[in-house]
Amino acid sequence: MNRTLFIVSLVLLIAFYILWGQLGNHFGGILVFVGMVALIYFRRRYLDMRPYWTGSLSDIPKYFKLP
């Protein structure tokens, strides 16, 4: 997953959350949370980052840089 796809997916998740709320449906936050966890998991996997429990939080800016 490259940077552009990551950012587009992030924007689509936010738009989905707003649309879901405007339609009056419940549990939109849960679906967006699950989608965000999956998105971050695949982004970290693509960048060959260490797992969360052994990784450092200093690698977060790496999400927005080219691999």
Backbone as a ProteinNet text record, in pm:
[ID]
protein_1_A
[PRIMARY]
MNRTLFIVSLVLLIAFYILWGQLGNHFGGILVFVGMVALIYFRRRYLDMRPYWTGSLSDIPKYFKLP
[TERTIARY]
85.7	0	90.2	78.5	161.2	95	164.8	118.4	-13.3	-26	-148.3	-269.6	-256.1	-366.8	-402.4	-302.3	-326.3	-406.9	-367.3	-436.7	-577	-594.1	-727	-817.4	-764.5	-843.1	-882.2	-791.5	-820.7	-932.5	-926.5	-1030.7	-1164.7	-1162.5	-1286.2	-1346.7	-1263	-1314.8	-1382.6	-1321.9	-1382.1	-1512.5	-1513.6	-1636.3	-1745.5	-1706.9	-1803.4	-1863.9	-1781.5	-1830.9	-1931	-1900.2	-1990.5	-2120.9	-2112.8	-2233	-2316.8	-2250.8	-2321	-2399	-2338.5	-2406	-2521.7	-2507.7	-2615.3	-2736	-2711.8	-2821.3	-2891.9	-2836.6	-2899.7	-2874.1	-2778.9	-2748.9	-2658.3	-2671.8	-2591.1	-2468.8	-2375.4	-2253.8	-2159.7	-2172.4	-2080.2	-1939.4	-1928.7	-1797.7	-1722.7	-1794.9	-1731.8	-1677.7	-1755.3	-1710.4	-1589.9	-1589.9	-1476.7	-1354.1	-1371.8	-1259.5	-1196.5	-1277.5	-1226.1	-1154.9	-1211.9	-1148	-1015.3	-1007.3	-882.5	-775.1	-813.1	-716.2	-662.8	-750.4	-706.3	-617	-652.7	-574.2	-433.8	-424.9	-294.7	-213.4	-281.1	-209.6	-143.9	-219.3	-163.2	-56.3	-72.6	29	159.8	150.2	270.5	334.6	253.6	307.1	379.9	324.6	387.2	521.4	532.7	656.5	754.9	722.4	807	842.7	742.9	764.7	753.4	814.2	803.6	662.3	621.5	488.9	474.9	351.1	323.2	389.7	386.9	436.9	590	658.9	804.9	852	760.6	797.7	799.3	854.6	861	758.6	707.1	610.9	677.8	809.9	880.5	869.5	817.1	803.4	671.5	586.9	457.6	472.2	568.3	581.9	613.4	659.7	691.6	566.4	447.7	323.6	308.2	358.2	333.7	454.7	553.3	670.2	671.2	739.5	752.3	839.6	803.9	886.5	1020.5
-116.7	0	122.8	202.3	322.2	437.2	547.9	662.3	717.1	726.5	782.2	696.3	566.5	476.3	483.1	496.3	508.4	634.2	746.9	873.1	873	819.1	809.7	719.6	608.3	518.1	585.5	663.2	736.1	838.1	910.3	1008.6	938.4	824.8	749.9	698.1	656	613.3	728.3	845.3	962	1000.9	999.5	1031.3	928.6	802	697	721.2	759.8	786.5	902.3	1009	1124.8	1086.6	1015.9	972.3	878.9	786.4	690.8	763.8	868.6	947.2	1027.9	1081.5	1158.9	1071.8	945.6	853.4	804.8	835.9	798.8	655.3	590.1	451.5	447.2	341.1	323.4	237.5	237.2	154.4	194.9	313.8	360.7	376.8	419.7	436.9	305.7	198.8	67.3	21	38.8	-2.3	79.9	207.3	292.1	253.6	222.3	179.6	51.2	-45.7	-171.2	-144.3	-59.3	-24.5	46.1	132.6	203.6	108.1	14.4	-84.2	-167	-210.3	-288.5	-204.2	-80.3	8.5	30.2	56.6	77.1	-52.1	-165.6	-293.5	-317.3	-299.3	-324.1	-221.3	-97.3	4.4	-29.5	-69.9	-108.6	-232.6	-325.6	-448.3	-416.4	-325.9	-287.9	-220.5	-140.6	-68.8	-152.2	-279.2	-370.5	-313.9	-259.8	-207.5	-321.8	-303.1	-402.4	-399.5	-508.1	-508.9	-399	-365.9	-256.8	-279.8	-403.3	-430	-427.5	-429.5	-417.8	-291.1	-221.7	-103.8	22.3	124.4	254.4	347.3	440.1	534.9	637.7	639.3	735.5	700.7	582.1	546.1	592.2	660	706.2	800.3	895.5	980.4	901.5	780	697.1	667	674.9	651.8	749.7	869.3	974.9	1006	917	932.1	823.9	848.7	746.5	633.8	507.6	395.2	389.8
0	0	0	-102.1	-108	-31.6	-22.2	56.8	3.2	-127.2	-186.7	-153.4	-167.7	-136.6	11.8	96.9	240.1	271.7	216	243.5	184.3	63.1	1.8	85.9	133.5	217.7	348.7	404.7	527.7	505.7	395.8	363.4	338.9	271.5	248.3	378.5	471.7	601.8	675.2	671.3	736.5	667.6	535	461.2	490.1	500.8	533.5	671.1	767.4	901.9	902.4	829.8	822.7	754.4	642.9	571.5	656.5	726.3	811.1	920.1	977.1	1080.1	1025	903.8	841.9	808.9	780.3	749.8	875.8	991.7	1117.7	1158.9	1098.8	1134.9	1257.1	1332.6	1452.3	1420.9	1509.8	1503	1390.8	1338.6	1236	1289.9	1414.1	1476.4	1490.2	1519.8	1533.4	1398.5	1294.5	1160.9	1115.4	1144.7	1108.1	1190.2	1317	1400.7	1346.8	1312	1256.5	1123.6	1041.4	915	935.5	1035.3	1064	1114.5	1199.5	1248.3	1132.2	1042.8	926.5	835.3	814.7	728.5	785.2	914.4	977	977.4	999.3	997.5	862.1	753.7	621.1	584.2	629.6	602.5	673.3	800.1	873.8	812.3	769.8	709.4	579	499.8	373.6	396.7	502.9	532	614.2	639.9	717	854.2	922.6	1057.3	1157.9	1272.4	1378.2	1435.6	1502.2	1564.7	1668.6	1700.9	1794.5	1929.8	1978.1	2112	2119.9	2007.1	2009.2	1938.5	1873.3	1796.1	1880.3	1823.1	1888.4	1823.8	1900.3	1845	1755.2	1753.2	1669.2	1521.2	1486.7	1345.9	1285.6	1362.8	1311.8	1192	1190.7	1071.6	944.8	959.5	843.9	760.4	821.6	747.9	631.7	649	551.3	464.4	466.6	381.2	276.8	168.7	66.5	117.6	87.4	133.1	63.3
[MASK]
+++++++++++++++++++++++++++++++++++++++++++++++++++++++++++++++++++

